[in-house]
Amino acid sequence: MNQRENGRIRKKILIVDDSEFNRSLLSDMLSDEYEILEAEHGMEAAGILHSQEQEIALMLLDIVMPVMDGFETLAIMNKNGWIKSIPVIMISAETVPTYVDRAYDLGVKDYISRPFDERTVRRRVVNTLILFAKQKELEHMVTEQIMEKEKSNKLMIEILSNIVEFRNGESGLHVVHIRTLTELFMRNLLEKTDEYDISPKDIPLVCNASALHDIGKIVIPEEILNKPGRLTEEEFAVMKTHSEEGAKILERIPMLEDEPLLRTAYQICRWHHERYDGRGYPDGLKGDEIPIVAQIVALADVYDALTSKRAYKKAFSHEKAVDMILNGECGTFNPLLLECLRDIEGTLEKEFKELSEKGDSQKEIANTVEQMMEGGELSVSEHSIRLLEHERMKYQFFATLSREIQFEYTKTPEMLILSEWGAKYLNMPETILTPREARFGTEVFNKDDFEQLLGDLENTTPEDPMVEEIYLLNINGQRRWSKVISKSMWGEGEPPEYAGAIGKIADIHEDMEKMNKLESRAAHDSLTGLLNHKTARGRISETLAKDEEQRYILIVFDLDHFKDANDTYGHLFGDEVLKHVAETLKNSTRNEDICARMGGDEFLIFMPYKEEAESQVKRIFGLLCDKYKEFQISVSIGVAYAENCGRDYDTLFHMADEALYEAKRGGRKAYRFYNKDENES
Amino acid sequence: MTVKECYDAIGANYEEIMGRLRTEERVKKFLLKVLSDKSYDLLIQSIEERNMEEAFRAAHTMKGVSQNLSLTRFYHSSNELAELLRDRHDYGADIEPVLEKVKEDYAQMIEQIRKLEG
């Protein structure tokens, strides 16, 4: 529910304290101006922040709380970046200096001590909100200014270096290439080591400086610069002076000492032709005497020279260039840099093409600025907040309408968030922490089922995120068949990390029951309610296939003179007789026995026996031969032992059927056991 | 019974609380809330179960509440108990007398507040 005052949305304040008393007191002091949200401890707060981070203007946080205390909460807020968008005021009773320091270190903006004084609380809240807003505004302004400055910096250098390159007759792409390569190498190098005196925020500066590496070529005569063939020794000597000359030009600039850009450019200019083994020029520096930035540009220069067409050579392929460098055919390099080359080899060609063609990397400027500001996220406008509120309202509405339990699951911290309707329906809180141990994961779901569901979700991929399963759930004491449809959610990084899932639980109980009923009907004989032959055959075959100690017999029987009964008394009567026989069967057999009506007036029973079977058969025979109304029922029974049939149903049936035939031949109203010898004679 | 009378009866500081909370309505509202605060029961139960961490939290909470309402006498006894229980793993005989004082002060305080309920 959002509250508006004079058309303005009221700011939300989240109060996190395990004492209901404290929450209530603070709420009382602030609720006329703000909308108050409450949480009993850090986990609950995290749940709220997870879904409403952008709308919460301030948090009042206690330290001593169960489940997740104030410091743990601050840690999570730092980890998720929430600390940057929400100012936190500590409201703990603890005033021990170490606690206070620790809180401030974790990003707390202010500390309101106890006991609470109404005026103080209100004033501090207002001040913090205003201060925070101002900070954001200023950060934003400064960010913009820095970006502008960086852009124009870069532009000037591009212009300058293109002037130099212009004389070379080469394409302006050489400078862009060197810039790109420098960036790629630097990023990779920084991942590997911190032994050199450079950091990520230096990257744009070094890339800028790298553009000036050949500035000394401006003093080289054109005939040498653009000579199509190989240079003579004298010509080459002149060419080599461009490093020193470039450095001299830069040296003349009065600001050299103060401007890092110029210092770096000087290093690159003067020493980008030095070699790791000391055989470079102009100063013959060796190993790490050569500033690392110069080493990087040197390598970049060589790679670019190899892969570009020059007046005196064709362009080599990317693979060939890398091979040549790694084989030492183009001078010696810092082994660490060669490792970098190997690392980025795969992506080098692609990135190179992409970046070069664009010739621009706004991204790197933005990265720098962010690092410099240590944050600098833009604040969310009121418009966005309104949009978010609107979306939430729509979601709630549809969730309630569908009468399905909708949920959101996050992996870290592990929690489950139910839709408003779902929570009410299940009589549970909306935010469920440690769902595997809570009622949701142990009562509503069977514990194993729940683990299976979470496991299945974790094993999905972003390309194939759907999981659909049917479970028998316990909803408010009732067992209901439910279908769980869910989709896994993934993070932004490479490779994408499993973050959680969203889904819904739909009640399909009625449909399931209907289906079960239909299946049941298909398996039974509609008149008598016994199994039909097909189903019985299936079940008996299954039992026969099991290698058990248990011994079984198959009984098949039919009603003597049934046709006459039908003729004399009518078919309706006949049906009643059949039903009566079926009832007798049901009452005289156990659940484990399989009884079926094969069709017409034929029935079968498949039952286990212990020592001998005759007494059972005799008993059933006796029960079946009773009187139904005017009709005296008599049956003929054939019995076969299952152990003789070789686990084959058809064989067993055949034996029992033979025995039945014998019984009939003997005059009916009798039972016969199948005897192999007898029948073969 | 008036709020002031109640405060005087339980050794609490009426002037101080009025200075901070501003309205008698608010003071009364929260004073009555003390009746339904579960921390005391939680404290007793935790001590019984020898769950020292919970007991500390409960005592700490009560100390906070009494501090907020300037319930001076009760604040002192619950504060002493809380400090004694801080980082404590085992129950000891030394806790006995401090706990008794807390029980005493609490009982008396509740009795008086009940009169205010009227």
HADDOCK unambig.tbl for C-alpha pairs under 7 A between the chains (distance, minus, plus):
assign (segid A and resid 19 and name CA) (segid B and resid 61 and name CA) 6.50 0.50 0.50
assign (segid A and resid 21 and name CA) (segid B and resid 65 and name CA) 6.85 0.50 0.50
assign (segid A and resid 93 and name CA) (segid B and resid 64 and name CA) 6.62 0.50 0.50
assign (segid A and resid 114 and name CA) (segid B and resid 68 and name CA) 6.58 0.50 0.50
assign (segid A and resid 115 and name CA) (segid B and resid 67 and name CA) 5.48 0.50 0.50
assign (segid A and resid 115 and name CA) (segid B and resid 68 and name CA) 4.26 0.50 0.50
assign (segid A and resid 116 and name CA) (segid B and resid 68 and name CA) 5.85 0.50 0.50
assign (segid A and resid 117 and name CA) (segid B and resid 20 and name CA) 4.37 0.50 0.50
assign (segid A and resid 117 and name CA) (segid B and resid 21 and name CA) 6.16 0.50 0.50
assign (segid A and resid 118 and name CA) (segid B and resid 20 and name CA) 5.78 0.50 0.50
assign (segid A and resid 118 and name CA) (segid B and resid 21 and name CA) 5.58 0.50 0.50
